[in-house]
Amino acid sequence: MASISYDQESNALYFRLAKSNKKTAKTIPLGNDRFLDLDKNGKIIGFEILFARSMPQEAKEAILRSKPTIELLQ
């Protein structure tokens, strides 16, 4: 099951693709404040999007109205 979480302090969305709480062994920058996280076996476990301070207010309000973590069913 995947999940999405929002960190208000860093203004970032994190998409966790792994079911378990595997630790990030390596982070690969994808450019423009996007990062891909890999586990120790080189498998993708998540990715992060850092938003600029100019994120649209409407988007920020929608995120803040949501739960801190949203689980996505497959």
PyMOL Python script that loads the backbone (N, CA, C, O; Angstrom):
from pymol import cmd

cmd.read_pdbstr("""\
ATOM      1  N   MET A   1       0.843  -1.172   0.000  1.00  0.00           N
ATOM      2  CA  MET A   1       0.000   0.000   0.000  1.00  0.00           C
ATOM      3  C   MET A   1       0.892   1.240   0.000  1.00  0.00           C
ATOM      4  O   MET A   1       1.840   1.332   0.781  1.00  0.00           O
ATOM      5  N   ALA A   2       0.594   2.160  -0.850  1.00  0.00           N
ATOM      6  CA  ALA A   2       1.358   3.399  -0.931  1.00  0.00           C
ATOM      7  C   ALA A   2       0.697   4.460  -0.055  1.00  0.00           C
ATOM      8  O   ALA A   2      -0.471   4.333   0.314  1.00  0.00           O
ATOM      9  N   SER A   3       1.449   5.498   0.270  1.00  0.00           N
ATOM     10  CA  SER A   3       0.893   6.592   1.061  1.00  0.00           C
ATOM     11  C   SER A   3       1.505   7.914   0.616  1.00  0.00           C
ATOM     12  O   SER A   3       2.590   7.964   0.036  1.00  0.00           O
ATOM     13  N   ILE A   4       0.774   8.976   0.909  1.00  0.00           N
ATOM     14  CA  ILE A   4       1.245  10.326   0.624  1.00  0.00           C
ATOM     15  C   ILE A   4       1.200  11.093   1.930  1.00  0.00           C
ATOM     16  O   ILE A   4       0.194  11.046   2.638  1.00  0.00           O
ATOM     17  N   SER A   5       2.274  11.800   2.264  1.00  0.00           N
ATOM     18  CA  SER A   5       2.266  12.637   3.462  1.00  0.00           C
ATOM     19  C   SER A   5       2.802  14.018   3.116  1.00  0.00           C
ATOM     20  O   SER A   5       3.572  14.189   2.170  1.00  0.00           O
ATOM     21  N   TYR A   6       2.376  15.002   3.907  1.00  0.00           N
ATOM     22  CA  TYR A   6       2.774  16.389   3.692  1.00  0.00           C
ATOM     23  C   TYR A   6       3.470  16.900   4.934  1.00  0.00           C
ATOM     24  O   TYR A   6       2.956  16.752   6.042  1.00  0.00           O
ATOM     25  N   ASP A   7       4.629  17.496   4.761  1.00  0.00           N
ATOM     26  CA  ASP A   7       5.384  18.106   5.853  1.00  0.00           C
ATOM     27  C   ASP A   7       5.256  19.617   5.701  1.00  0.00           C
ATOM     28  O   ASP A   7       5.859  20.221   4.813  1.00  0.00           O
ATOM     29  N   GLN A   8       4.461  20.214   6.583  1.00  0.00           N
ATOM     30  CA  GLN A   8       4.185  21.646   6.485  1.00  0.00           C
ATOM     31  C   GLN A   8       5.439  22.486   6.725  1.00  0.00           C
ATOM     32  O   GLN A   8       5.614  23.532   6.101  1.00  0.00           O
ATOM     33  N   GLU A   9       6.308  22.032   7.623  1.00  0.00           N
ATOM     34  CA  GLU A   9       7.523  22.792   7.930  1.00  0.00           C
ATOM     35  C   GLU A   9       8.437  22.943   6.718  1.00  0.00           C
ATOM     36  O   GLU A   9       8.944  24.030   6.443  1.00  0.00           O
ATOM     37  N   SER A  10       8.641  21.839   5.997  1.00  0.00           N
ATOM     38  CA  SER A  10       9.525  21.889   4.829  1.00  0.00           C
ATOM     39  C   SER A  10       8.752  22.112   3.533  1.00  0.00           C
ATOM     40  O   SER A  10       9.351  22.218   2.463  1.00  0.00           O
ATOM     41  N   ASN A  11       7.423  22.182   3.625  1.00  0.00           N
ATOM     42  CA  ASN A  11       6.556  22.396   2.466  1.00  0.00           C
ATOM     43  C   ASN A  11       6.839  21.338   1.401  1.00  0.00           C
ATOM     44  O   ASN A  11       7.116  21.655   0.244  1.00  0.00           O
ATOM     45  N   ALA A  12       6.761  20.065   1.822  1.00  0.00           N
ATOM     46  CA  ALA A  12       7.122  18.960   0.934  1.00  0.00           C
ATOM     47  C   ALA A  12       6.068  17.856   0.970  1.00  0.00           C
ATOM     48  O   ALA A  12       5.460  17.592   2.008  1.00  0.00           O
ATOM     49  N   LEU A  13       5.865  17.219  -0.176  1.00  0.00           N
ATOM     50  CA  LEU A  13       5.032  16.025  -0.278  1.00  0.00           C
ATOM     51  C   LEU A  13       5.946  14.821  -0.389  1.00  0.00           C
ATOM     52  O   LEU A  13       6.941  14.856  -1.111  1.00  0.00           O
ATOM     53  N   TYR A  14       5.609  13.744   0.331  1.00  0.00           N
ATOM     54  CA  TYR A  14       6.393  12.522   0.223  1.00  0.00           C
ATOM     55  C   TYR A  14       5.464  11.387  -0.173  1.00  0.00           C
ATOM     56  O   TYR A  14       4.439  11.157   0.469  1.00  0.00           O
ATOM     57  N   PHE A  15       5.827  10.683  -1.227  1.00  0.00           N
ATOM     58  CA  PHE A  15       5.075   9.543  -1.732  1.00  0.00           C
ATOM     59  C   PHE A  15       5.850   8.282  -1.368  1.00  0.00           C
ATOM     60  O   PHE A  15       6.912   8.018  -1.931  1.00  0.00           O
ATOM     61  N   ARG A  16       5.317   7.500  -0.420  1.00  0.00           N
ATOM     62  CA  ARG A  16       5.973   6.251  -0.011  1.00  0.00           C
ATOM     63  C   ARG A  16       5.341   5.128  -0.812  1.00  0.00           C
ATOM     64  O   ARG A  16       4.126   4.930  -0.777  1.00  0.00           O
ATOM     65  N   LEU A  17       6.179   4.394  -1.534  1.00  0.00           N
ATOM     66  CA  LEU A  17       5.697   3.326  -2.399  1.00  0.00           C
ATOM     67  C   LEU A  17       5.797   1.955  -1.758  1.00  0.00           C
ATOM     68  O   LEU A  17       5.114   1.024  -2.185  1.00  0.00           O
ATOM     69  N   ALA A  18       6.627   1.815  -0.753  1.00  0.00           N
ATOM     70  CA  ALA A  18       6.845   0.521  -0.100  1.00  0.00           C
ATOM     71  C   ALA A  18       5.813   0.307   1.003  1.00  0.00           C
ATOM     72  O   ALA A  18       5.389   1.260   1.658  1.00  0.00           O
ATOM     73  N   LYS A  19       5.412  -0.944   1.205  1.00  0.00           N
ATOM     74  CA  LYS A  19       4.461  -1.276   2.261  1.00  0.00           C
ATOM     75  C   LYS A  19       5.078  -1.107   3.643  1.00  0.00           C
ATOM     76  O   LYS A  19       4.426  -0.625   4.568  1.00  0.00           O
ATOM     77  N   SER A  20       6.314  -1.500   3.772  1.00  0.00           N
ATOM     78  CA  SER A  20       6.967  -1.461   5.081  1.00  0.00           C
ATOM     79  C   SER A  20       7.690  -0.133   5.279  1.00  0.00           C
ATOM     80  O   SER A  20       7.701   0.729   4.400  1.00  0.00           O
ATOM     81  N   ASN A  21       8.280   0.004   6.435  1.00  0.00           N
ATOM     82  CA  ASN A  21       9.042   1.212   6.746  1.00  0.00           C
ATOM     83  C   ASN A  21      10.517   1.011   6.431  1.00  0.00           C
ATOM     84  O   ASN A  21      11.377   1.243   7.280  1.00  0.00           O
ATOM     85  N   LYS A  22      10.805   0.578   5.211  1.00  0.00           N
ATOM     86  CA  LYS A  22      12.199   0.384   4.810  1.00  0.00           C
ATOM     87  C   LYS A  22      12.933   1.710   4.904  1.00  0.00           C
ATOM     88  O   LYS A  22      12.370   2.769   4.629  1.00  0.00           O
ATOM     89  N   LYS A  23      14.194   1.635   5.296  1.00  0.00           N
ATOM     90  CA  LYS A  23      15.003   2.841   5.426  1.00  0.00           C
ATOM     91  C   LYS A  23      15.588   3.229   4.075  1.00  0.00           C
ATOM     92  O   LYS A  23      15.893   2.380   3.237  1.00  0.00           O
ATOM     93  N   THR A  24      15.734   4.523   3.892  1.00  0.00           N
ATOM     94  CA  THR A  24      16.336   5.039   2.669  1.00  0.00           C
ATOM     95  C   THR A  24      17.839   4.836   2.734  1.00  0.00           C
ATOM     96  O   THR A  24      18.498   5.317   3.656  1.00  0.00           O
ATOM     97  N   ALA A  25      18.381   4.123   1.753  1.00  0.00           N
ATOM     98  CA  ALA A  25      19.823   3.893   1.680  1.00  0.00           C
ATOM     99  C   ALA A  25      20.489   4.907   0.762  1.00  0.00           C
ATOM    100  O   ALA A  25      21.667   5.224   0.929  1.00  0.00           O
ATOM    101  N   LYS A  26      19.737   5.414  -0.206  1.00  0.00           N
ATOM    102  CA  LYS A  26      20.308   6.358  -1.162  1.00  0.00           C
ATOM    103  C   LYS A  26      19.202   7.268  -1.684  1.00  0.00           C
ATOM    104  O   LYS A  26      18.081   6.823  -1.930  1.00  0.00           O
ATOM    105  N   THR A  27      19.529   8.547  -1.848  1.00  0.00           N
ATOM    106  CA  THR A  27      18.608   9.515  -2.430  1.00  0.00           C
ATOM    107  C   THR A  27      19.224  10.051  -3.709  1.00  0.00           C
ATOM    108  O   THR A  27      20.374  10.491  -3.727  1.00  0.00           O
ATOM    109  N   ILE A  28      18.444  10.009  -4.777  1.00  0.00           N
ATOM    110  CA  ILE A  28      18.912  10.494  -6.076  1.00  0.00           C
ATOM    111  C   ILE A  28      18.168  11.779  -6.414  1.00  0.00           C
ATOM    112  O   ILE A  28      16.943  11.758  -6.537  1.00  0.00           O
ATOM    113  N   PRO A  29      18.879  12.903  -6.568  1.00  0.00           N
ATOM    114  CA  PRO A  29      18.223  14.141  -6.977  1.00  0.00           C
ATOM    115  C   PRO A  29      17.750  14.023  -8.425  1.00  0.00           C
ATOM    116  O   PRO A  29      18.491  13.575  -9.299  1.00  0.00           O
ATOM    117  N   LEU A  30      16.507  14.431  -8.661  1.00  0.00           N
ATOM    118  CA  LEU A  30      15.946  14.392 -10.008  1.00  0.00           C
ATOM    119  C   LEU A  30      15.887  15.779 -10.640  1.00  0.00           C
ATOM    120  O   LEU A  30      15.399  15.933 -11.760  1.00  0.00           O
ATOM    121  N   GLY A  31      16.378  16.778  -9.931  1.00  0.00           N
ATOM    122  CA  GLY A  31      16.353  18.150 -10.422  1.00  0.00           C
ATOM    123  C   GLY A  31      15.077  18.857 -10.000  1.00  0.00           C
ATOM    124  O   GLY A  31      14.055  18.220  -9.744  1.00  0.00           O
ATOM    125  N   ASN A  32      15.148  20.164  -9.930  1.00  0.00           N
ATOM    126  CA  ASN A  32      13.989  20.994  -9.575  1.00  0.00           C
ATOM    127  C   ASN A  32      13.280  20.529  -8.303  1.00  0.00           C
ATOM    128  O   ASN A  32      12.055  20.414  -8.273  1.00  0.00           O
ATOM    129  N   ASP A  33      14.058  20.265  -7.260  1.00  0.00           N
ATOM    130  CA  ASP A  33      13.504  19.921  -5.941  1.00  0.00           C
ATOM    131  C   ASP A  33      12.698  18.629  -5.926  1.00  0.00           C
ATOM    132  O   ASP A  33      11.689  18.527  -5.228  1.00  0.00           O
ATOM    133  N   ARG A  34      13.148  17.644  -6.700  1.00  0.00           N
ATOM    134  CA  ARG A  34      12.522  16.324  -6.734  1.00  0.00           C
ATOM    135  C   ARG A  34      13.586  15.295  -6.384  1.00  0.00           C
ATOM    136  O   ARG A  34      14.709  15.367  -6.882  1.00  0.00           O
ATOM    137  N   PHE A  35      13.234  14.329  -5.522  1.00  0.00           N
ATOM    138  CA  PHE A  35      14.206  13.343  -5.059  1.00  0.00           C
ATOM    139  C   PHE A  35      13.590  11.951  -5.071  1.00  0.00           C
ATOM    140  O   PHE A  35      12.417  11.782  -4.736  1.00  0.00           O
ATOM    141  N   LEU A  36      14.376  10.965  -5.455  1.00  0.00           N
ATOM    142  CA  LEU A  36      13.963   9.570  -5.506  1.00  0.00           C
ATOM    143  C   LEU A  36      14.718   8.818  -4.416  1.00  0.00           C
ATOM    144  O   LEU A  36      15.945   8.901  -4.350  1.00  0.00           O
ATOM    145  N   ASP A  37      14.008   8.087  -3.562  1.00  0.00           N
ATOM    146  CA  ASP A  37      14.627   7.322  -2.475  1.00  0.00           C
ATOM    147  C   ASP A  37      14.680   5.843  -2.831  1.00  0.00           C
ATOM    148  O   ASP A  37      13.704   5.271  -3.317  1.00  0.00           O
ATOM    149  N   LEU A  38      15.844   5.230  -2.580  1.00  0.00           N
ATOM    150  CA  LEU A  38      16.054   3.809  -2.845  1.00  0.00           C
ATOM    151  C   LEU A  38      16.376   3.086  -1.548  1.00  0.00           C
ATOM    152  O   LEU A  38      16.958   3.667  -0.632  1.00  0.00           O
ATOM    153  N   ASP A  39      15.992   1.803  -1.472  1.00  0.00           N
ATOM    154  CA  ASP A  39      16.373   0.998  -0.314  1.00  0.00           C
ATOM    155  C   ASP A  39      17.763   0.407  -0.552  1.00  0.00           C
ATOM    156  O   ASP A  39      18.405   0.715  -1.556  1.00  0.00           O
ATOM    157  N   LYS A  40      18.229  -0.437   0.366  1.00  0.00           N
ATOM    158  CA  LYS A  40      19.587  -0.977   0.258  1.00  0.00           C
ATOM    159  C   LYS A  40      19.761  -1.900  -0.943  1.00  0.00           C
ATOM    160  O   LYS A  40      20.889  -2.171  -1.352  1.00  0.00           O
ATOM    161  N   ASN A  41      18.657  -2.386  -1.515  1.00  0.00           N
ATOM    162  CA  ASN A  41      18.717  -3.247  -2.697  1.00  0.00           C
ATOM    163  C   ASN A  41      18.567  -2.466  -4.003  1.00  0.00           C
ATOM    164  O   ASN A  41      18.533  -3.051  -5.086  1.00  0.00           O
ATOM    165  N   GLY A  42      18.478  -1.143  -3.888  1.00  0.00           N
ATOM    166  CA  GLY A  42      18.343  -0.304  -5.076  1.00  0.00           C
ATOM    167  C   GLY A  42      16.929  -0.191  -5.607  1.00  0.00           C
ATOM    168  O   GLY A  42      16.719   0.299  -6.716  1.00  0.00           O
ATOM    169  N   LYS A  43      15.947  -0.643  -4.821  1.00  0.00           N
ATOM    170  CA  LYS A  43      14.550  -0.543  -5.237  1.00  0.00           C
ATOM    171  C   LYS A  43      13.964   0.787  -4.773  1.00  0.00           C
ATOM    172  O   LYS A  43      14.295   1.282  -3.696  1.00  0.00           O
ATOM    173  N   ILE A  44      13.095   1.352  -5.593  1.00  0.00           N
ATOM    174  CA  ILE A  44      12.459   2.627  -5.252  1.00  0.00           C
ATOM    175  C   ILE A  44      11.477   2.407  -4.107  1.00  0.00           C
ATOM    176  O   ILE A  44      10.618   1.526  -4.169  1.00  0.00           O
ATOM    177  N   ILE A  45      11.615   3.223  -3.057  1.00  0.00           N
ATOM    178  CA  ILE A  45      10.677   3.137  -1.942  1.00  0.00           C
ATOM    179  C   ILE A  45       9.850   4.411  -1.795  1.00  0.00           C
ATOM    180  O   ILE A  45       8.843   4.418  -1.087  1.00  0.00           O
ATOM    181  N   GLY A  46      10.270   5.490  -2.461  1.00  0.00           N
ATOM    182  CA  GLY A  46       9.496   6.715  -2.368  1.00  0.00           C
ATOM    183  C   GLY A  46      10.134   7.853  -3.130  1.00  0.00           C
ATOM    184  O   GLY A  46      11.257   7.755  -3.624  1.00  0.00           O
ATOM    185  N   PHE A  47       9.377   8.946  -3.212  1.00  0.00           N
ATOM    186  CA  PHE A  47       9.958  10.151  -3.780  1.00  0.00           C
ATOM    187  C   PHE A  47       9.353  11.373  -3.112  1.00  0.00           C
ATOM    188  O   PHE A  47       8.240  11.338  -2.587  1.00  0.00           O
ATOM    189  N   GLU A  48      10.120  12.450  -3.147  1.00  0.00           N
ATOM    190  CA  GLU A  48       9.762  13.677  -2.446  1.00  0.00           C
ATOM    191  C   GLU A  48       9.733  14.837  -3.423  1.00  0.00           C
ATOM    192  O   GLU A  48      10.567  14.941  -4.323  1.00  0.00           O
ATOM    193  N   ILE A  49       8.748  15.710  -3.223  1.00  0.00           N
ATOM    194  CA  ILE A  49       8.645  16.937  -4.004  1.00  0.00           C
ATOM    195  C   ILE A  49       8.689  18.097  -3.020  1.00  0.00           C
ATOM    196  O   ILE A  49       7.825  18.214  -2.151  1.00  0.00           O
ATOM    197  N   LEU A  50       9.689  18.950  -3.159  1.00  0.00           N
ATOM    198  CA  LEU A  50       9.786  20.157  -2.340  1.00  0.00           C
ATOM    199  C   LEU A  50       9.144  21.298  -3.115  1.00  0.00           C
ATOM    200  O   LEU A  50       9.507  21.560  -4.261  1.00  0.00           O
ATOM    201  N   PHE A  51       8.198  21.970  -2.494  1.00  0.00           N
ATOM    202  CA  PHE A  51       7.504  23.065  -3.163  1.00  0.00           C
ATOM    203  C   PHE A  51       8.197  24.386  -2.893  1.00  0.00           C
ATOM    204  O   PHE A  51       8.726  24.623  -1.807  1.00  0.00           O
ATOM    205  N   ALA A  52       8.180  25.223  -3.886  1.00  0.00           N
ATOM    206  CA  ALA A  52       8.691  26.585  -3.715  1.00  0.00           C
ATOM    207  C   ALA A  52       7.727  27.339  -2.801  1.00  0.00           C
ATOM    208  O   ALA A  52       6.594  26.911  -2.584  1.00  0.00           O
ATOM    209  N   ARG A  53       8.181  28.431  -2.289  1.00  0.00           N
ATOM    210  CA  ARG A  53       7.319  29.241  -1.427  1.00  0.00           C
ATOM    211  C   ARG A  53       6.103  29.766  -2.186  1.00  0.00           C
ATOM    212  O   ARG A  53       5.118  30.187  -1.578  1.00  0.00           O
ATOM    213  N   SER A  54       6.175  29.739  -3.489  1.00  0.00           N
ATOM    214  CA  SER A  54       5.088  30.277  -4.301  1.00  0.00           C
ATOM    215  C   SER A  54       4.035  29.226  -4.665  1.00  0.00           C
ATOM    216  O   SER A  54       3.320  29.387  -5.654  1.00  0.00           O
ATOM    217  N   MET A  55       3.934  28.153  -3.875  1.00  0.00           N
ATOM    218  CA  MET A  55       2.905  27.156  -4.144  1.00  0.00           C
ATOM    219  C   MET A  55       1.546  27.851  -4.068  1.00  0.00           C
ATOM    220  O   MET A  55       1.315  28.640  -3.153  1.00  0.00           O
ATOM    221  N   PRO A  56       0.644  27.572  -5.013  1.00  0.00           N
ATOM    222  CA  PRO A  56      -0.666  28.233  -4.993  1.00  0.00           C
ATOM    223  C   PRO A  56      -1.373  28.039  -3.650  1.00  0.00           C
ATOM    224  O   PRO A  56      -1.407  26.929  -3.121  1.00  0.00           O
ATOM    225  N   GLN A  57      -1.926  29.100  -3.108  1.00  0.00           N
ATOM    226  CA  GLN A  57      -2.597  29.059  -1.811  1.00  0.00           C
ATOM    227  C   GLN A  57      -3.725  28.031  -1.808  1.00  0.00           C
ATOM    228  O   GLN A  57      -3.929  27.340  -0.809  1.00  0.00           O
ATOM    229  N   GLU A  58      -4.455  27.925  -2.910  1.00  0.00           N
ATOM    230  CA  GLU A  58      -5.557  26.968  -3.000  1.00  0.00           C
ATOM    231  C   GLU A  58      -5.059  25.531  -2.820  1.00  0.00           C
ATOM    232  O   GLU A  58      -5.713  24.728  -2.154  1.00  0.00           O
ATOM    233  N   ALA A  59      -3.917  25.209  -3.403  1.00  0.00           N
ATOM    234  CA  ALA A  59      -3.343  23.870  -3.266  1.00  0.00           C
ATOM    235  C   ALA A  59      -2.904  23.624  -1.827  1.00  0.00           C
ATOM    236  O   ALA A  59      -3.148  22.552  -1.275  1.00  0.00           O
ATOM    237  N   LYS A  60      -2.258  24.613  -1.221  1.00  0.00           N
ATOM    238  CA  LYS A  60      -1.801  24.465   0.161  1.00  0.00           C
ATOM    239  C   LYS A  60      -2.980  24.261   1.111  1.00  0.00           C
ATOM    240  O   LYS A  60      -2.909  23.424   2.010  1.00  0.00           O
ATOM    241  N   GLU A  61      -4.054  25.009   0.922  1.00  0.00           N
ATOM    242  CA  GLU A  61      -5.234  24.870   1.777  1.00  0.00           C
ATOM    243  C   GLU A  61      -5.864  23.487   1.627  1.00  0.00           C
ATOM    244  O   GLU A  61      -6.299  22.898   2.616  1.00  0.00           O
ATOM    245  N   ALA A  62      -5.916  22.966   0.408  1.00  0.00           N
ATOM    246  CA  ALA A  62      -6.477  21.631   0.178  1.00  0.00           C
ATOM    247  C   ALA A  62      -5.640  20.570   0.880  1.00  0.00           C
ATOM    248  O   ALA A  62      -6.184  19.639   1.474  1.00  0.00           O
ATOM    249  N   ILE A  63      -4.324  20.708   0.814  1.00  0.00           N
ATOM    250  CA  ILE A  63      -3.430  19.759   1.478  1.00  0.00           C
ATOM    251  C   ILE A  63      -3.616  19.815   2.988  1.00  0.00           C
ATOM    252  O   ILE A  63      -3.682  18.774   3.643  1.00  0.00           O
ATOM    253  N   LEU A  64      -3.702  21.010   3.542  1.00  0.00           N
ATOM    254  CA  LEU A  64      -3.842  21.161   4.989  1.00  0.00           C
ATOM    255  C   LEU A  64      -5.194  20.662   5.503  1.00  0.00           C
ATOM    256  O   LEU A  64      -5.307  20.289   6.670  1.00  0.00           O
ATOM    257  N   ARG A  65      -6.216  20.652   4.649  1.00  0.00           N
ATOM    258  CA  ARG A  65      -7.528  20.124   5.048  1.00  0.00           C
ATOM    259  C   ARG A  65      -7.526  18.597   5.095  1.00  0.00           C
ATOM    260  O   ARG A  65      -8.399  17.992   5.718  1.00  0.00           O
ATOM    261  N   SER A  66      -6.564  17.986   4.448  1.00  0.00           N
ATOM    262  CA  SER A  66      -6.485  16.530   4.368  1.00  0.00           C
ATOM    263  C   SER A  66      -5.800  15.963   5.602  1.00  0.00           C
ATOM    264  O   SER A  66      -5.239  16.702   6.411  1.00  0.00           O
ATOM    265  N   LYS A  67      -5.853  14.646   5.736  1.00  0.00           N
ATOM    266  CA  LYS A  67      -5.150  13.968   6.823  1.00  0.00           C
ATOM    267  C   LYS A  67      -3.647  14.121   6.610  1.00  0.00           C
ATOM    268  O   LYS A  67      -3.210  14.320   5.477  1.00  0.00           O
ATOM    269  N   PRO A  68      -2.838  14.032   7.682  1.00  0.00           N
ATOM    270  CA  PRO A  68      -1.385  14.143   7.533  1.00  0.00           C
ATOM    271  C   PRO A  68      -0.806  13.084   6.600  1.00  0.00           C
ATOM    272  O   PRO A  68       0.156  13.348   5.879  1.00  0.00           O
ATOM    273  N   THR A  69      -1.390  11.888   6.613  1.00  0.00           N
ATOM    274  CA  THR A  69      -0.953  10.814   5.720  1.00  0.00           C
ATOM    275  C   THR A  69      -2.182  10.195   5.078  1.00  0.00           C
ATOM    276  O   THR A  69      -3.148   9.858   5.762  1.00  0.00           O
ATOM    277  N   ILE A  70      -2.140  10.049   3.768  1.00  0.00           N
ATOM    278  CA  ILE A  70      -3.236   9.445   3.020  1.00  0.00           C
ATOM    279  C   ILE A  70      -2.734   8.132   2.444  1.00  0.00           C
ATOM    280  O   ILE A  70      -1.744   8.110   1.713  1.00  0.00           O
ATOM    281  N   GLU A  71      -3.414   7.032   2.771  1.00  0.00           N
ATOM    282  CA  GLU A  71      -3.018   5.730   2.236  1.00  0.00           C
ATOM    283  C   GLU A  71      -3.759   5.485   0.933  1.00  0.00           C
ATOM    284  O   GLU A  71      -4.959   5.743   0.831  1.00  0.00           O
ATOM    285  N   LEU A  72      -3.044   4.989  -0.054  1.00  0.00           N
ATOM    286  CA  LEU A  72      -3.624   4.697  -1.356  1.00  0.00           C
ATOM    287  C   LEU A  72      -3.781   3.194  -1.493  1.00  0.00           C
ATOM    288  O   LEU A  72      -2.807   2.454  -1.355  1.00  0.00           O
ATOM    289  N   LEU A  73      -4.973   2.743  -1.758  1.00  0.00           N
ATOM    290  CA  LEU A  73      -5.233   1.313  -1.924  1.00  0.00           C
ATOM    291  C   LEU A  73      -4.953   0.918  -3.360  1.00  0.00           C
ATOM    292  O   LEU A  73      -5.229   1.673  -4.292  1.00  0.00           O
ATOM    293  N   GLN A  74      -4.404  -0.272  -3.528  1.00  0.00           N
ATOM    294  CA  GLN A  74      -4.102  -0.738  -4.882  1.00  0.00           C
ATOM    295  C   GLN A  74      -5.093  -1.779  -5.315  1.00  0.00           C
ATOM    296  O   GLN A  74      -5.002  -2.292  -6.430  1.00  0.00           O
TER     297      GLN A  74
END
""", "prot")
cmd.dss("prot")
cmd.show_as("cartoon", "prot")
cmd.util.cbc("prot")
cmd.orient("prot")
